[in-house]
């Protein structure tokens, strides 16, 4: 997730492209972590690994039911991105002179294995002066606090913008089972654009990843912010 752009440096829309487009090695079919990767996507951890450009997507989620569920959850994340958590939802009070309007509108929601909403987060870096206060990190902290454990096995994190390296690393460490994101971020994305931390086969945990959910709607909110 990216939270330090300028008006001329906002998240790019589809059409970016991978620097090695057309020269990607095939995915490793023996790796179960790559079952949701579309054929031809470079293998995570490979030499000269580059993720797909913003114009490329992952395999479509199997079945209409899953897709509809992901879109429903993404709309909730969009709501958080635009309005922020409700009062008393665990968000911090201002401590750096910032306001919610100063932060890039990215929202994240953690859902339990049964689909119950556990916690939400919105960018609060400017609001709190905390460089780690990205939406995903805040949602993970609150979910762990509510569940009373750091392992979020079986949980799904839904976020409106592709996670950055910090957030992708936190998702791996939290053992989140599934990551669903909206707009691609080819400049800092670590879920398939610039890096692919989430599915790097050298790591001991690899979440299932679904990208580009309600991509146009998520990108429109970000474009409006950087305008």
Backbone as a chain_set.jsonl record, in Angstrom:
{"seq": "XXXXXXXXXXXXXXXXXXXXXXXXXXXXXXXXXXXXXXXXXXXXXXXXXXXXXXXXXXXXXXXXXXXXXXXXXXXXXXXXXXXXXXXXXXXXXXXXXXXXXXXXXXXXXXXXXXXXXXXXXXXXXXXXXXXXXXXXXXXXXXXXXXXXXXXXXXXXXXXXXXXXXXXXXXXXXXXXXXXXXXXXXXXXXXXXXXXXXXXXXXXXXXXXXXXXXXXXXXXXXXXXXXX", "coords": {"N": [[0.839, -1.17, 0.0], [0.494, 2.252, -0.742], [1.491, 5.367, 0.5], [2.619, 7.889, 0.2], [2.487, 9.666, -1.967], [2.467, 12.183, -4.545], [0.491, 14.732, -6.171], [1.104, 14.424, -8.831], [2.055, 11.976, -8.871], [0.503, 9.751, -8.437], [-1.2, 6.554, -7.95], [-0.79, 4.369, -10.664], [-2.816, 3.539, -13.496], [-4.333, 0.684, -15.192], [-2.296, -0.458, -17.893], [0.293, 0.048, -17.603], [2.521, -1.986, -17.616], [4.875, -4.672, -17.752], [8.455, -4.622, -17.383], [9.658, -6.759, -18.546], [7.889, -7.783, -20.342], [6.478, -10.316, -22.291], [8.672, -11.862, -22.072], [8.576, -13.558, -19.996], [9.211, -16.229, -17.72], [7.575, -19.454, -17.53], [5.03, -20.207, -15.064], [5.701, -22.155, -12.132], [4.434, -25.174, -12.162], [4.463, -27.104, -10.249], [4.333, -26.006, -7.809], [2.149, -25.569, -5.254], [1.335, -23.138, -4.249], [1.051, -21.495, -6.362], [-1.263, -21.947, -7.701], [-3.352, -20.193, -8.186], [-2.285, -18.371, -9.877], [-2.137, -16.858, -13.021], [-1.376, -18.639, -16.048], [1.941, -18.331, -17.271], [2.746, -16.177, -15.752], [5.581, -14.794, -14.144], [7.61, -16.817, -12.007], [7.487, -16.51, -8.5], [10.354, -15.488, -6.745], [12.145, -16.251, -8.636], [15.076, -15.859, -10.748], [15.751, -12.577, -11.808], [13.161, -11.841, -11.367], [10.144, -10.277, -12.11], [7.103, -8.762, -11.392], [3.737, -8.955, -12.761], [2.652, -6.3, -14.908], [0.607, -3.362, -14.262], [-1.471, -3.688, -15.977], [-1.991, -6.321, -16.082], [-3.579, -9.226, -14.695], [-4.426, -11.485, -11.962], [-5.352, -14.965, -11.826], [-8.795, -15.455, -12.351], [-11.016, -15.483, -9.574], [-12.33, -18.602, -8.558], [-15.528, -19.469, -9.495], [-18.742, -17.906, -9.298], [-19.83, -17.251, -6.833], [-17.703, -16.794, -5.052], [-16.46, -14.602, -6.26], [-18.506, -12.679, -6.103], [-18.691, -12.45, -3.337], [-16.163, -11.404, -2.739], [-16.356, -8.935, -4.037], [-18.415, -7.748, -2.576], [-17.203, -7.565, -0.044], [-15.11, -5.895, -0.763], [-16.45, -3.543, -1.311], [-17.11, -2.776, 1.244], [-14.543, -2.222, 2.213], [-13.961, -0.065, 0.571], [-15.801, 1.754, 1.568], [-14.681, 2.203, 4.094], [-12.29, 3.369, 3.275], [-13.173, 5.801, 2.264], [-14.767, 7.004, 4.29], [-13.599, 6.33, 6.719], [-12.912, 4.511, 9.844], [-15.621, 3.815, 12.118], [-16.44, 5.897, 14.958], [-14.814, 4.88, 17.934], [-13.874, 2.525, 16.951], [-11.329, 1.793, 17.381], [-9.439, 3.387, 16.181], [-6.697, 5.686, 16.11], [-6.156, 8.722, 18.009], [-5.551, 12.027, 16.705], [-2.102, 12.944, 16.51], [-0.098, 14.25, 15.304], [-0.75, 16.61, 14.183], [-2.113, 16.186, 11.868], [-4.955, 15.378, 9.76], [-7.72, 13.146, 9.039], [-8.309, 13.64, 6.363], [-5.889, 14.192, 5.213], [-4.569, 11.87, 4.706], [-3.842, 9.26, 2.336], [-6.608, 7.797, 0.776], [-7.042, 4.77, 1.597], [-8.486, 1.719, 2.377], [-8.926, -1.057, 4.615], [-10.085, -4.324, 5.495], [-10.512, -6.965, 7.788], [-11.656, -10.225, 7.604], [-13.171, -12.99, 9.253], [-12.863, -16.645, 9.233], [-15.505, -17.466, 8.894], [-16.634, -15.417, 7.539], [-17.267, -13.239, 9.058], [-16.935, -9.829, 9.932], [-14.012, -8.67, 11.376], [-12.104, -6.626, 11.959], [-11.156, -3.269, 11.022], [-9.27, -0.918, 9.018], [-7.799, 2.217, 8.168], [-5.661, 4.299, 6.247], [-3.482, 6.051, 8.389], [-1.221, 7.521, 8.626], [-0.433, 10.237, 8.275], [-2.233, 11.331, 10.034], [-1.506, 10.289, 12.556], [1.248, 10.43, 12.633], [2.728, 8.173, 12.44], [4.889, 6.112, 10.785], [4.316, 3.507, 10.081], [1.617, 3.24, 9.936], [-0.229, 2.081, 7.994], [-3.173, 1.078, 6.203], [-3.563, -1.753, 6.086], [-1.806, -2.74, 8.062], [-2.85, -1.573, 10.396], [-5.397, -2.742, 10.429], [-4.685, -5.427, 10.759], [-3.42, -5.348, 13.289], [-5.589, -4.623, 14.925], [-7.327, -6.754, 14.479], [-5.84, -8.898, 15.515], [-5.721, -8.079, 18.163], [-8.411, -8.197, 18.878], [-8.985, -10.906, 18.551], [-7.174, -12.013, 20.23], [-4.77, -13.207, 19.589], [-1.797, -13.569, 17.573], [-1.672, -15.015, 15.247], [-3.5, -15.199, 12.335], [-4.923, -17.27, 11.105], [-6.918, -18.621, 8.525], [-8.235, -16.265, 8.074], [-9.278, -13.48, 6.014], [-7.898, -10.742, 4.373], [-9.012, -7.748, 3.063], [-8.285, -5.16, 0.881], [-8.136, -1.881, -0.516], [-6.078, -1.068, -2.204], [-3.211, -2.419, -3.792], [-0.994, -4.133, -1.632], [1.988, -2.765, -0.079], [5.547, -3.478, 0.337], [6.051, -3.591, 3.12], [3.476, -4.038, 4.199], [2.755, -6.381, 2.87], [4.671, -8.122, 3.902], [3.862, -8.109, 6.584], [1.382, -9.345, 6.339], [2.111, -11.911, 5.565], [3.552, -12.716, 7.862], [1.513, -12.666, 9.728], [0.092, -14.838, 9.015], [-2.16, -14.738, 7.422], [-4.786, -16.095, 5.503], [-5.955, -15.458, 3.007], [-5.664, -12.86, 0.617], [-7.204, -10.072, -0.687], [-7.269, -7.62, -3.074], [-7.803, -4.298, -4.47], [-7.139, -1.873, -6.553], [-4.281, -1.995, -8.701], [-0.822, -1.349, -7.947], [1.717, -0.346, -9.56], [4.091, 0.941, -8.93], [4.897, 0.567, -6.277], [3.815, -1.806, -5.467], [3.564, -4.984, -3.864], [2.393, -7.39, -4.363], [2.476, -8.629, -6.73], [2.97, -6.701, -8.696], [5.408, -4.872, -8.616], [7.002, -6.323, -6.851], [6.579, -9.682, -5.535], [5.868, -10.505, -2.831], [3.932, -11.836, -1.349], [3.545, -14.328, -2.539], [5.996, -15.477, -2.674], [7.96, -18.215, -3.024], [10.022, -18.836, -1.377], [9.396, -18.209, 1.172], [7.828, -19.137, 4.329], [5.109, -19.098, 4.421], [2.358, -18.608, 2.321], [-0.124, -16.667, 1.229], [-3.348, -17.065, -0.383], [-4.054, -15.18, -3.262], [-6.001, -12.576, -4.641], [-6.386, -10.26, -7.057], [-7.245, -6.941, -8.365], [-9.958, -6.511, -7.834], [-12.931, -4.807, -8.192], [-11.466, -2.819, -9.431], [-11.516, -0.413, -11.027], [-13.223, 1.298, -9.578], [-11.845, 1.588, -7.167], [-9.459, 2.765, -8.086], [-10.456, 5.181, -9.049], [-11.152, 6.6, -6.754], [-8.645, 7.039, -5.636], [-7.419, 8.515, -7.677], [-8.949, 10.84, -7.556], [-8.17, 11.821, -5.097], [-5.452, 12.524, -5.506], [-5.66, 14.482, -7.338]], "CA": [[0.0, 0.0, 0.0], [1.337, 3.395, -0.925], [0.883, 6.475, 1.219], [3.426, 9.082, 0.194], [2.532, 10.122, -3.342], [2.078, 13.555, -4.8], [-0.587, 14.807, -7.15], [1.579, 13.954, -10.127], [2.733, 10.705, -8.634], [-0.508, 8.865, -7.886], [-1.198, 5.178, -8.447], [-1.019, 4.252, -12.095], [-3.942, 2.713, -13.899], [-3.944, -0.363, -16.122], [-1.633, 0.007, -19.088], [1.69, 0.246, -17.271], [3.269, -3.01, -18.318], [6.062, -5.218, -17.119], [9.652, -4.37, -18.169], [10.044, -7.955, -19.272], [6.688, -8.317, -20.976], [6.747, -11.186, -23.41], [9.867, -12.667, -21.836], [8.423, -14.152, -18.673], [9.267, -17.679, -17.685], [6.284, -19.998, -17.107], [4.869, -20.485, -13.645], [6.103, -23.484, -11.702], [3.188, -25.893, -11.938], [4.596, -28.019, -9.119], [4.21, -25.243, -6.573], [0.715, -25.378, -4.982], [1.049, -21.739, -3.947], [0.855, -20.77, -7.604], [-2.437, -22.462, -8.383], [-4.231, -19.109, -8.605], [-1.557, -17.474, -10.76], [-2.464, -17.192, -14.399], [-0.249, -19.227, -16.765], [2.874, -17.402, -17.878], [3.251, -15.192, -14.807], [6.883, -15.202, -13.626], [7.587, -17.537, -10.74], [8.041, -15.76, -7.38], [11.66, -15.931, -6.282], [13.006, -16.617, -9.747], [16.072, -14.878, -11.13], [15.205, -11.453, -12.57], [11.717, -11.862, -11.171], [9.369, -9.038, -12.126], [5.688, -9.093, -11.358], [2.969, -8.471, -13.907], [2.367, -4.881, -14.879], [-0.72, -3.029, -13.741], [-2.488, -4.1, -16.94], [-2.158, -7.755, -15.997], [-4.292, -9.66, -13.503], [-4.247, -12.853, -11.518], [-6.44, -15.835, -12.265], [-10.096, -15.079, -11.809], [-11.463, -16.35, -8.481], [-13.191, -19.671, -9.061], [-16.937, -19.486, -9.126], [-19.391, -16.609, -9.136], [-20.068, -16.985, -5.421], [-16.505, -16.198, -4.451], [-16.279, -13.272, -6.846], [-19.504, -11.785, -5.527], [-18.311, -12.206, -1.951], [-15.012, -10.498, -2.746], [-16.813, -7.6, -4.396], [-19.163, -7.234, -1.43], [-16.221, -7.194, 0.973], [-14.348, -4.747, -1.252], [-17.263, -2.335, -1.134], [-16.949, -2.372, 2.644], [-13.223, -1.604, 2.311], [-14.101, 1.245, -0.067], [-16.496, 2.613, 2.53], [-13.7, 2.587, 5.11], [-11.333, 4.275, 2.643], [-13.785, 7.107, 2.066], [-15.315, 7.588, 5.519], [-12.81, 5.981, 7.889], [-13.599, 3.664, 10.826], [-16.595, 4.481, 12.963], [-15.902, 6.262, 16.269], [-14.734, 3.772, 18.871], [-13.433, 1.31, 16.261], [-9.931, 1.528, 17.697], [-8.504, 4.245, 15.474], [-5.949, 6.545, 17.016], [-6.429, 10.146, 18.005], [-4.485, 12.766, 16.034], [-0.95, 13.256, 17.36], [0.928, 14.905, 14.506], [-1.318, 17.767, 13.533], [-2.778, 15.807, 10.626], [-6.37, 15.047, 9.798], [-7.995, 12.01, 8.151], [-8.321, 14.07, 4.961], [-4.519, 14.291, 4.72], [-4.065, 10.539, 4.377], [-4.317, 8.626, 1.11], [-7.793, 7.006, 1.134], [-6.944, 3.322, 1.429], [-9.19, 1.042, 3.46], [-8.702, -2.502, 4.73], [-10.991, -5.033, 6.397], [-10.173, -8.363, 8.056], [-12.811, -11.092, 7.796], [-12.869, -14.288, 9.819], [-13.146, -17.802, 8.366], [-16.946, -17.575, 8.636], [-17.08, -14.221, 6.847], [-17.589, -12.169, 9.999], [-15.98, -8.722, 9.97], [-13.282, -8.657, 12.643], [-11.463, -5.338, 12.209], [-10.951, -2.419, 9.85], [-8.193, 0.055, 9.134], [-7.631, 3.203, 7.097], [-4.377, 4.987, 6.39], [-3.445, 7.053, 9.458], [0.166, 7.953, 8.791], [-0.41, 11.684, 8.502], [-3.046, 11.613, 11.219], [-0.829, 9.897, 13.796], [2.693, 10.591, 12.573], [3.31, 6.836, 12.531], [5.223, 5.668, 9.43], [3.8, 2.157, 9.81], [0.154, 3.243, 10.073], [-0.943, 1.782, 6.752], [-4.49, 0.478, 6.467], [-3.455, -3.19, 6.334], [-1.151, -2.967, 9.352], [-3.799, -1.225, 11.452], [-6.449, -3.762, 10.471], [-4.096, -6.633, 11.334], [-3.233, -5.121, 14.73], [-6.892, -4.641, 15.597], [-7.868, -8.112, 14.407], [-5.092, -9.703, 16.477], [-6.151, -7.675, 19.495], [-9.765, -8.68, 19.138], [-8.968, -12.37, 18.651], [-6.278, -12.415, 21.311], [-3.651, -13.995, 19.079], [-1.187, -12.934, 16.409], [-1.914, -15.825, 14.059], [-4.832, -14.957, 11.783], [-5.213, -18.393, 10.213], [-8.285, -18.698, 8.028], [-8.791, -14.93, 7.857], [-9.088, -12.816, 4.728], [-7.752, -9.291, 4.416], [-9.451, -7.078, 1.845], [-7.728, -3.807, 0.885], [-8.487, -1.204, -1.76], [-4.888, -0.865, -3.021], [-2.215, -3.486, -3.664], [-0.105, -3.899, -0.482], [3.407, -2.473, -0.256], [6.394, -4.536, 0.891], [5.842, -3.681, 4.562], [2.186, -4.649, 4.483], [2.8, -7.756, 2.391], [5.422, -8.879, 4.899], [3.021, -8.271, 7.774], [0.342, -10.326, 6.018], [2.754, -13.23, 5.626], [3.88, -13.015, 9.253], [0.262, -12.875, 10.455], [-0.473, -16.099, 8.524], [-3.458, -14.516, 6.785], [-4.978, -17.133, 4.493], [-6.322, -14.914, 1.706], [-5.545, -11.413, 0.443], [-7.991, -9.57, -1.806], [-7.009, -6.19, -3.208], [-8.491, -3.629, -5.565], [-6.306, -1.268, -7.585], [-2.868, -2.375, -8.766], [0.118, -0.261, -7.686], [2.942, -0.798, -10.209], [5.289, 1.629, -8.437], [5.32, 0.054, -4.968], [3.047, -2.999, -5.134], [4.323, -6.194, -3.522], [1.513, -8.555, -4.515], [2.513, -9.034, -8.121], [3.346, -5.642, -9.63], [6.846, -4.627, -8.562], [7.494, -7.533, -6.18], [5.507, -10.619, -5.192], [6.204, -11.011, -1.5], [2.888, -12.719, -0.829], [3.632, -15.677, -3.088], [7.398, -15.856, -2.829], [8.023, -19.601, -2.545], [11.095, -18.987, -0.388], [8.834, -17.931, 2.492], [7.173, -20.297, 4.949], [3.652, -18.964, 4.33], [1.968, -17.919, 1.1], [-1.583, -16.538, 1.159], [-4.026, -17.035, -1.675], [-4.142, -13.77, -3.646], [-6.938, -12.197, -5.693], [-6.189, -8.834, -7.309], [-8.066, -6.258, -9.356], [-11.384, -6.549, -7.495], [-13.479, -3.447, -8.297], [-10.261, -2.02, -9.688], [-11.826, 0.923, -11.536], [-13.791, 2.115, -8.505], [-10.771, 1.892, -6.234], [-8.549, 3.69, -8.731], [-11.112, 6.471, -9.178], [-11.035, 7.292, -5.462], [-7.253, 7.458, -5.493], [-7.185, 9.593, -8.637], [-9.597, 12.05, -7.05], [-7.357, 12.329, -3.985], [-4.206, 13.094, -5.997], [-5.956, 15.509, -8.351]], "C": [[0.875, 1.22, 0.0], [0.712, 4.589, -0.278], [1.747, 7.712, 1.214], [3.607, 9.605, -1.228], [2.201, 11.591, -3.408], [1.013, 13.559, -5.881], [-0.164, 14.3, -8.506], [2.182, 12.578, -10.036], [1.778, 9.681, -8.066], [-0.431, 7.483, -8.483], [-1.541, 5.13, -9.918], [-2.19, 3.329, -12.364], [-3.469, 1.65, -14.864], [-3.353, 0.213, -17.403], [-0.162, 0.214, -18.865], [2.561, -0.743, -17.994], [4.514, -3.433, -17.586], [7.276, -4.964, -17.982], [10.111, -5.583, -18.942], [8.849, -8.601, -19.955], [7.072, -9.137, -22.193], [7.942, -12.077, -23.199], [9.79, -13.378, -20.502], [8.528, -15.665, -18.739], [7.929, -18.224, -17.201], [6.239, -20.235, -15.616], [5.258, -21.929, -13.344], [4.858, -24.267, -11.314], [3.256, -26.837, -10.749], [4.394, -27.309, -7.79], [2.732, -24.972, -6.296], [0.361, -23.939, -4.685], [0.745, -20.943, -5.199], [-0.395, -21.201, -8.345], [-3.367, -21.362, -8.864], [-3.529, -18.114, -9.509], [-1.861, -17.842, -12.202], [-1.222, -17.707, -15.112], [0.624, -18.155, -17.396], [3.381, -16.341, -16.933], [4.581, -15.669, -14.251], [6.772, -15.847, -12.26], [8.175, -16.685, -9.623], [9.38, -16.343, -6.95], [12.61, -16.292, -7.4], [14.012, -15.513, -10.047], [15.432, -13.833, -12.031], [13.689, -11.417, -12.5], [11.138, -10.467, -11.269], [7.909, -9.429, -12.173], [4.992, -8.584, -12.596], [2.765, -6.974, -13.793], [0.955, -4.634, -14.401], [-1.826, -3.465, -14.694], [-2.769, -5.585, -16.86], [-2.856, -8.126, -14.694], [-3.929, -11.063, -13.1], [-5.394, -13.688, -12.069], [-7.742, -15.376, -11.622], [-10.473, -16.003, -10.66], [-12.456, -17.374, -9.009], [-14.617, -19.557, -8.565], [-17.502, -18.105, -8.874], [-19.587, -16.262, -7.672], [-18.887, -16.306, -4.764], [-16.297, -14.791, -4.98], [-17.258, -12.275, -6.236], [-19.171, -11.449, -4.081], [-17.149, -11.227, -1.873], [-15.44, -9.07, -3.096], [-17.603, -6.958, -3.257], [-18.211, -6.763, -0.339], [-15.415, -5.974, 0.533], [-15.141, -3.462, -1.118], [-17.21, -1.847, 0.314], [-15.598, -1.686, 2.848], [-13.231, -0.212, 1.673], [-14.795, 2.238, 0.863], [-15.531, 3.106, 3.607], [-12.698, 3.581, 4.53], [-11.885, 5.689, 2.557], [-14.177, 7.763, 3.383], [-14.465, 7.345, 6.751], [-13.599, 5.105, 8.841], [-14.604, 4.477, 11.627], [-15.948, 4.842, 14.301], [-15.924, 5.068, 17.222], [-14.268, 2.488, 18.252], [-11.958, 1.03, 16.481], [-8.947, 2.406, 16.964], [-7.913, 5.257, 16.437], [-6.412, 7.991, 16.93], [-5.279, 10.865, 17.316], [-3.35, 13.09, 16.993], [0.125, 13.987, 16.592], [0.38, 16.112, 13.75], [-2.037, 17.46, 12.238], [-4.247, 15.555, 10.845], [-6.593, 13.85, 8.887], [-7.953, 12.384, 6.677], [-6.923, 14.159, 4.37], [-3.973, 12.951, 4.255], [-4.662, 10.013, 3.088], [-5.476, 7.701, 1.47], [-7.682, 5.532, 0.735], [-7.606, 2.67, 2.628], [-8.935, -0.452, 3.43], [-9.666, -3.089, 5.746], [-10.499, -6.463, 6.553], [-11.461, -9.123, 8.333], [-12.364, -12.437, 8.348], [-13.208, -15.409, 8.859], [-14.621, -17.953, 8.017], [-17.511, -16.346, 7.935], [-17.462, -13.071, 7.748], [-16.522, -11.089, 9.963], [-15.33, -8.658, 11.352], [-12.727, -7.279, 12.953], [-11.305, -4.579, 10.9], [-9.777, -1.489, 10.103], [-8.205, 0.985, 7.94], [-6.28, 3.867, 7.313], [-4.458, 6.056, 7.476], [-2.034, 7.596, 9.645], [0.268, 9.443, 9.057], [-1.151, 12.037, 9.787], [-2.278, 11.38, 12.507], [0.671, 10.155, 13.803], [3.433, 9.272, 12.667], [3.614, 6.333, 11.125], [4.705, 4.288, 9.079], [2.274, 2.095, 9.805], [-0.539, 3.143, 8.722], [-2.22, 1.022, 7.095], [-4.393, -0.995, 6.827], [-2.862, -3.476, 7.707], [-2.113, -2.673, 10.497], [-4.906, -2.266, 11.571], [-5.923, -5.054, 11.09], [-3.916, -6.491, 12.848], [-4.562, -5.248, 15.476], [-7.521, -6.026, 15.579], [-7.164, -9.011, 15.422], [-5.51, -9.366, 17.903], [-7.529, -8.205, 19.841], [-9.798, -10.191, 19.327], [-8.066, -12.863, 19.769], [-5.135, -13.302, 20.86], [-3.086, -13.311, 17.838], [-1.417, -13.713, 15.122], [-3.347, -15.635, 13.581], [-5.17, -16.016, 10.743], [-6.677, -18.374, 9.785], [-8.912, -17.352, 7.723], [-8.473, -14.41, 6.459], [-8.922, -11.331, 4.964], [-8.11, -8.727, 3.053], [-8.966, -5.636, 1.917], [-7.917, -3.18, -0.485], [-7.309, -0.979, -2.696], [-3.893, -1.985, -2.761], [-1.235, -3.187, -2.528], [1.327, -3.587, -0.895], [4.226, -3.6, 0.376], [6.191, -4.697, 2.397], [4.549, -4.423, 4.877], [2.131, -6.096, 4.016], [3.562, -8.634, 3.377], [4.614, -9.129, 6.155], [1.932, -9.309, 7.534], [0.894, -11.744, 6.057], [3.009, -13.628, 7.071], [2.63, -13.293, 10.089], [-0.445, -14.153, 10.034], [-1.898, -15.925, 7.985], [-3.611, -15.502, 5.635], [-5.233, -16.581, 3.093], [-6.184, -13.4, 1.715], [-6.303, -11.033, -0.825], [-7.711, -8.078, -1.914], [-7.658, -5.625, -4.464], [-7.566, -3.129, -6.655], [-4.877, -1.798, -7.522], [-2.012, -1.138, -8.518], [1.482, -0.648, -8.27], [4.209, -0.145, -9.696], [5.795, 1.065, -7.119], [4.651, -1.268, -4.595], [3.903, -4.234, -4.914], [3.438, -7.429, -3.525], [1.426, -8.954, -5.971], [2.949, -7.969, -9.094], [4.856, -5.446, -9.671], [7.576, -5.796, -7.915], [6.31, -8.477, -5.979], [5.856, -11.299, -3.878], [5.199, -12.061, -1.041], [3.008, -14.148, -1.334], [5.067, -16.102, -3.364], [7.593, -17.245, -2.219], [9.18, -19.849, -1.582], [10.589, -18.763, 1.036], [8.067, -19.134, 3.018], [5.656, -20.193, 4.965], [3.333, -18.156, 3.085], [0.438, -17.858, 1.036], [-2.09, -16.731, -0.262], [-4.272, -15.571, -2.008], [-5.134, -13.577, -4.785], [-6.831, -10.688, -5.889], [-7.141, -8.279, -8.341], [-9.553, -6.297, -9.09], [-11.924, -5.118, -7.406], [-12.353, -2.444, -8.55], [-10.576, -0.587, -10.106], [-12.365, 1.834, -10.435], [-12.722, 2.517, -7.491], [-9.814, 2.929, -6.815], [-9.145, 5.087, -8.834], [-11.003, 7.28, -7.877], [-9.622, 7.815, -5.262], [-6.919, 8.595, -6.45], [-7.757, 10.911, -8.126], [-8.778, 12.667, -5.922], [-6.123, 13.054, -4.482], [-4.417, 14.209, -7.017], [-5.61, 16.888, -7.832]], "O": [[1.905, 1.238, 0.673], [-0.48, 4.832, -0.465], [1.638, 8.529, 2.128], [4.715, 9.941, -1.647], [1.712, 12.175, -2.441], [0.676, 12.515, -6.439], [-0.993, 13.794, -9.262], [2.751, 12.07, -11.002], [2.191, 8.821, -7.288], [0.327, 7.256, -9.426], [-2.485, 5.783, -10.364], [-2.511, 2.453, -11.561], [-2.326, 1.695, -15.319], [-3.827, 1.219, -17.931], [0.573, 0.521, -19.803], [3.284, -0.362, -18.915], [5.134, -2.638, -16.88], [7.178, -5.069, -19.205], [10.876, -5.455, -19.898], [8.803, -9.819, -20.125], [7.882, -8.714, -23.018], [8.224, -12.949, -24.02], [10.814, -13.761, -19.937], [8.022, -16.306, -19.661], [7.204, -17.506, -16.512], [7.27, -20.438, -14.975], [5.154, -22.806, -14.201], [4.29, -24.041, -10.246], [2.225, -27.324, -10.286], [4.294, -27.96, -6.75], [2.109, -24.212, -7.038], [-0.793, -23.543, -4.848], [0.233, -19.828, -5.111], [-0.568, -20.85, -9.512], [-4.097, -21.552, -9.836], [-4.124, -17.101, -9.878], [-1.844, -19.019, -12.56], [-0.116, -17.257, -14.812], [0.124, -17.195, -17.981], [4.352, -15.655, -17.253], [4.707, -16.846, -13.911], [5.93, -15.46, -11.449], [9.282, -16.172, -9.784], [9.516, -17.558, -6.809], [13.771, -16.61, -7.143], [13.82, -14.366, -9.644], [14.653, -14.172, -12.922], [13.019, -11.013, -13.45], [11.598, -9.56, -10.576], [7.526, -10.332, -12.917], [5.586, -7.861, -13.396], [2.711, -6.438, -12.686], [0.195, -5.572, -14.161], [-2.98, -3.602, -14.288], [-3.698, -6.069, -17.507], [-2.735, -7.412, -13.699], [-3.206, -11.756, -13.815], [-6.302, -13.158, -12.71], [-7.757, -14.957, -10.465], [-10.265, -17.212, -10.765], [-13.324, -17.044, -9.817], [-14.874, -19.551, -7.361], [-16.833, -17.24, -8.309], [-19.516, -15.089, -7.304], [-19.052, -15.35, -4.007], [-15.989, -13.881, -4.21], [-16.878, -11.156, -5.892], [-19.344, -10.311, -3.644], [-17.15, -10.322, -1.038], [-14.939, -8.109, -2.512], [-17.472, -5.76, -3.005], [-18.393, -5.684, 0.225], [-15.077, -5.12, 1.352], [-14.573, -2.405, -0.843], [-17.26, -0.644, 0.571], [-15.508, -0.69, 3.566], [-12.586, 0.709, 2.174], [-14.422, 3.409, 0.932], [-15.557, 4.276, 3.986], [-12.299, 4.528, 5.207], [-11.155, 6.661, 2.754], [-13.943, 8.957, 3.571], [-14.588, 8.075, 7.735], [-14.811, 4.957, 8.687], [-14.447, 5.687, 11.79], [-15.012, 4.171, 14.734], [-16.915, 4.342, 17.307], [-14.251, 1.453, 18.918], [-11.39, 0.139, 15.848], [-7.738, 2.214, 17.093], [-8.529, 5.635, 17.434], [-6.977, 8.427, 15.927], [-4.149, 10.377, 17.334], [-3.585, 13.464, 18.142], [1.165, 14.319, 17.16], [0.988, 16.575, 12.784], [-2.525, 18.373, 11.571], [-4.724, 15.523, 11.979], [-5.747, 13.558, 8.042], [-7.605, 11.558, 5.832], [-6.776, 14.198, 3.148], [-3.012, 12.906, 3.487], [-5.823, 10.273, 2.773], [-5.342, 6.891, 2.388], [-8.164, 5.114, -0.318], [-7.319, 3.028, 3.77], [-8.75, -1.043, 2.367], [-10.022, -2.441, 6.73], [-10.113, -7.104, 5.574], [-12.259, -8.726, 9.182], [-11.319, -12.962, 7.966], [-13.776, -15.169, 7.794], [-14.959, -18.504, 6.969], [-18.724, -16.236, 7.753], [-17.928, -12.036, 7.272], [-15.33, -11.397, 9.962], [-16.02, -8.6, 12.37], [-12.855, -6.8, 14.079], [-11.318, -5.165, 9.817], [-9.346, -1.297, 11.24], [-8.575, 0.591, 6.834], [-5.814, 3.979, 8.446], [-5.382, 6.869, 7.489], [-1.698, 8.083, 10.724], [0.981, 9.864, 9.968], [-0.743, 12.93, 10.53], [-2.378, 12.171, 13.445], [1.302, 10.107, 14.858], [4.633, 9.248, 12.942], [2.688, 6.14, 10.337], [4.657, 3.927, 7.903], [1.7, 1.013, 9.682], [-1.334, 4.007, 8.352], [-2.322, 0.402, 8.153], [-5.054, -1.451, 7.76], [-3.347, -4.345, 8.432], [-2.184, -3.436, 11.461], [-5.306, -2.631, 12.676], [-6.63, -5.706, 11.858], [-4.227, -7.415, 13.599], [-4.644, -5.895, 16.519], [-8.171, -6.432, 16.543], [-7.813, -9.797, 16.112], [-5.637, -10.252, 18.748], [-7.777, -8.615, 20.975], [-10.548, -10.701, 20.16], [-8.184, -14.008, 20.207], [-4.589, -14.067, 21.655], [-3.787, -12.576, 17.142], [-1.365, -13.145, 14.031], [-4.295, -15.878, 14.328], [-5.64, -15.706, 9.648], [-7.565, -18.135, 10.602], [-10.01, -17.295, 7.169], [-7.52, -14.849, 5.816], [-9.719, -10.721, 5.677], [-7.589, -9.161, 2.026], [-9.209, -4.956, 2.914], [-7.863, -3.872, -1.502], [-7.519, -0.721, -3.881], [-3.753, -2.445, -1.627], [-0.694, -2.082, -2.47], [1.818, -4.073, -1.915], [3.662, -4.565, 0.892], [6.161, -5.821, 2.899], [4.527, -5.323, 5.717], [1.535, -6.944, 4.68], [3.15, -9.76, 3.657], [4.662, -10.217, 6.729], [1.597, -10.072, 8.44], [0.227, -12.666, 6.526], [2.714, -14.757, 7.464], [2.68, -14.065, 11.046], [-1.464, -14.522, 10.618], [-2.727, -16.83, 8.075], [-2.667, -15.722, 4.876], [-4.784, -17.16, 2.105], [-6.538, -12.737, 2.69], [-6.074, -11.597, -1.894], [-7.898, -7.345, -0.944], [-8.013, -6.357, -5.388], [-7.239, -3.87, -7.582], [-4.33, -2.021, -6.442], [-2.416, -0.02, -8.835], [2.316, -1.214, -7.563], [5.304, -0.622, -9.992], [7.0, 1.08, -6.866], [4.898, -1.796, -3.511], [4.839, -4.503, -5.666], [3.685, -8.389, -2.796], [0.436, -9.543, -6.406], [3.277, -8.295, -10.235], [5.508, -5.811, -10.649], [8.64, -6.208, -8.377], [5.166, -8.101, -6.23], [6.105, -12.503, -3.825], [5.57, -13.057, -0.419], [2.619, -15.085, -0.637], [5.318, -16.981, -4.189], [7.406, -17.42, -1.015], [9.308, -20.943, -1.032], [11.281, -19.092, 1.999], [7.701, -20.034, 2.262], [4.98, -21.093, 5.463], [3.968, -17.134, 2.824], [-0.217, -18.876, 0.814], [-1.34, -16.576, -1.225], [-4.659, -14.797, -1.132], [-5.116, -14.315, -5.769], [-7.154, -9.922, -4.981], [-7.768, -9.022, -9.096], [-10.346, -6.135, -10.018], [-11.419, -4.312, -6.624], [-12.308, -1.368, -7.953], [-9.969, 0.354, -9.595], [-12.004, 3.009, -10.367], [-12.702, 3.652, -7.016], [-9.405, 3.861, -6.123], [-8.422, 6.077, -8.719], [-10.788, 8.492, -7.905], [-9.436, 8.926, -4.766], [-6.215, 9.534, -6.079], [-7.129, 11.963, -8.248], [-8.699, 13.889, -5.802], [-5.769, 14.1, -3.939], [-3.454, 14.807, -7.5], [-5.79, 17.878, -8.542]]}, "num_chains": 1, "name": "protein.A"}
